[in-house]
Amino acid sequence: MNKVRLGGAFVLALLLAGQGSAQDGAADDPLSAVNVFVGADNNGNTVPGAGVPFGFVAFSPDTVRGSTNGYDGASPLTGFSVTHVSGTGGESKYGNFRVTPTIGPVDPRNLVLTRSGEEGAPGYYATRIGAIRAELTAARMAGMARFTFPVSGEANLIIDATSAIQLMGKGPRAVGAQVQMLDARTLGGTAEFVGGWNAAPLKLHFAATFDRDPIRIGGWNATRGSLSVKPGAGANGGDQRIDPSDRVGGFATFDTRSDRVVRMKIAVSFASVEQARANLAELPGWDFDARRLAAAELWRDALGRIAVEGGSATERRNFYSALYRSHTMPHDVSGERVGESAPGRPHYEDYYTLWDTFRTLHPLLTLIQPERQRAMINSLLDTYSETGWLPDARIAGANGMTQGGSNGDVLIADAVVKELGGFDRALAWQAIRKDGDVESDDPTRQGRVLRDYLALGYVSQSETRAASRTLEYAYDDFAIAEVAAAMGKHDEAARFFRRSANWQRLWDDGLKCIRPRYADGGWMPDFDCNHVYPDNSTAWWDAPFYEGSSRQYSTYVPHDPAGLIARLGGAAGFVAWLDTLFDTEGNRGGYEHGNEPDFLAAYLYVHAGRPDRTADRVRAIMATLYRPTHDGLPGNDDAGAMSSWYVWSAMGLFPNAGQPFYYIGSPLFTRSIIALQGGRRFEVRASRTSADRRYVVAARLNGAPLDRAWITHRELAAGGVLELDMAERPGAWATRFRAPPNPYHPDPEQRATRGK
């Protein structure tokens, strides 16, 4: 019986005694199913380089035409930088301390290098740059490289302390940097940046060391017209960069005529060069292969927390590649002084952004990485304590753009209703209540615009993103109400619960969609539900709906599908309305899986007693929009949001984030095993599932018949087996819908169902 180690315990892996074989779709090692290049191109913006789960260091290639990930699969290479974000849109961030191998005189100007033979695996990346072979691996705050040079008397490793990922001239820029020799084979330095996705200043430090003495080591300074190379420079302070046209860095030159291999370690820190040098200890010794295996073992543990059996080779590759990408961000920067975080506690940064990840990623982490999810929530609460606000987005120790609502409220509610524990609920309540009641002092970065919302019950056209903000605020209010109810604050729960109905103030019964309104109550004229930018002139940030159409956003009432169904005249009208969304092309305002606002839409059919339509839509999305290729994602992966949607759906489950239940969908795999906290496990078995047999016609939970297309969080977290009978045609299963109980719902009838 093959087993995979999971967090100190052992669970069944993919092959079970007497059931299945490698030939019918099982694999012993999930790492072998991961393609680290999935989504690296075509706006997926994933990082293909070396890292460990949630590690801050992502030692990855940068290319001439890279996106926010620094990478594209076709253009020439410029080097390998140590820090990246994965799957994000907008302006770039990071791309620091780029390392480039060269032959000949040291010259960091115009580094445009041809690459070939790229390969990668979790924790490993390799390519050839002309005659040089470069291999990378990583730990949490440090990376290691092994460069195999040709025979040469001038083999260089050039470090650019001022590097940053630029997109068409936009992005962070260095405003100060220095590099110094720390000893005969070690360089250190500091760089300061402004701009990028959030414009707050960023200071980072590095230390880089080599496995043997170079024949020359020093610093360089390059302007657009000149280059100064100083062997041995920096021993007493180094080069200070002032002119924004300057670039500053360090170099080491080796004689590779007798030994062609040069190994390098580079570590980073938010605190100091000394701390960066201490972080080099995360990679003990110089055995590159041993460090690569150590990184792989961390990935094996993370990926082993869900085991799947059956499905096609493509589906398994999609699944484990998606699960891999669900472990990239936020970044674990524990031990670093980012802001004024609580000393000695785990700390995570780079929530880029909760608007994306609260829907699918964080509910997944609650199940399979609960200790990390607790630490992430505590990190957000530390930020609240330090800044006065619970951020919706954050990177590099500063809050970023708030795209819609105050989605930290949903993250807190999800943890409360799922009884995650491990954080200060009183502090969390204080933070989310402030979101709901206090006008933001800087709504671009934190909190809400509440003047109209509190007075009128909706955000008027006096504000940007007015309609989508109204929808998000309504659900955020519901999340606040849940937390209030859980804490026995029933008056507050009732108040926020009433406010959660505010989405209906923008509902137009004639058009059957959300329609923006002015402060005087008038509707936006000549309105079309399908227009992404309804007035055909405003930019995406200023439009009434952020990154979407009214039709797409009109599905966003996660807490009140019953109210939406009533507005549409009942279940039949609701199904027809959803069908119109899915049957309209996305670029004309219909369903757009490449963005998050309508992520939940395919599962809303369940509320109308049509789980078969959920199966149709979800299977079509998985089959047509996800591929195990460079261009295999339909849009930005958004720090694992897009990937975790696939992980959930492929298992046949899906969260309604912030609420204690999961939809039952249409599993791709005959068996999925989720390793839970406390040594428990939950299995989804669908022995006859296939592309043709996608409909659930009967279900049993721990042997008892189950005639509903959802299960509660308590049922899942207790462990057990969900058995699903699959067929080629729909049956009568779950066609009479009843709402999932919410023990934290402010409604007394809902509270009475606690635990059922």
Beta strands, then each sheet from edge to edge (+ up, - down):
strand 1: 3-6
strand 2: 9-12
strand 3: 57-63
strand 4: 77-83
strand 5: 98-103
strand 6: 115-121
strand 7: 124-129
strand 8: 132-138
strand 9: 142-148
strand 10: 155-160
strand 11: 173-183
strand 12: 186-194
strand 13: 202-210
strand 14: 216-222
strand 15: 227-231
strand 16: 247-254
strand 17: 261-269
strand 18: 306-309
strand 19: 331-332
strand 20: 348-349
strand 21: 394-395
strand 22: 398-399
strand 23: 507-508
strand 24: 513-514
strand 25: 653-655
strand 26: 661-664
strand 27: 671-675
strand 28: 681-685
strand 29: 695-701
strand 30: 704-705
strand 31: 710-712
strand 32: 720-727
sheet 1: 1+ 2-
sheet 2: 3+ 4-
sheet 3: 5+ 10- 16+ 14- 15+
sheet 4: 6+ 7- 8+ 9- 17+ 13- 12+ 11-
sheet 5: 18+ 27- 28+ 32+ 29- 30+
sheet 6: 19+ 20-
sheet 7: 21+ 22-
sheet 8: 23+ 24-
sheet 9: 25+ 26- 31+
end
